[in-house]
């Protein structure tokens, strides 16, 4: 099944690329320790002026992301307003154990696998129908007020696409 470009882009907003050798060396972390810095938690607003979409333009008018603890797991909720006004809500709930957990709110079979790579960096591998669709690196700034995500994927023609998105902490 082919993932529709607009939905796939929405589902891939937070993804990264880390060499597999680094992933293999990273210690396994439990969800209750995955994000032990409370600065990760809260509501984040996409800063379109500072984000770079290649090729452009940005696929959204605005987007927010909420990160919260859910028992021994972490939940990421994404809300997007597309250029023509369509609204989309996605949720991912899982652990930072490198295993695939379903993304809710998209018709296609999409999973994210989160893994903490360093104290302020984590990796997300997005799979569509079991195939890697994108890899992203998410880094928390030293002051805890900015998340920077570098997402790498291939378009339908097999060309490399790299987007850098900036989220500012709202609360």
PyMOL commands that set and color helices and strands:
alter all, ss='L'
color gray80, all
select helices_A, chain A and resi 5-11+20-25+31-34+38-40
alter helices_A, ss='H'
color red, helices_A
select strands_A, chain A and resi 42-46+60-70+73-82+87-94+101-104+110-118+121-128+131-140+146-154+160-169
alter strands_A, ss='S'
color yellow, strands_A
deselect
rebuild
show_as cartoon
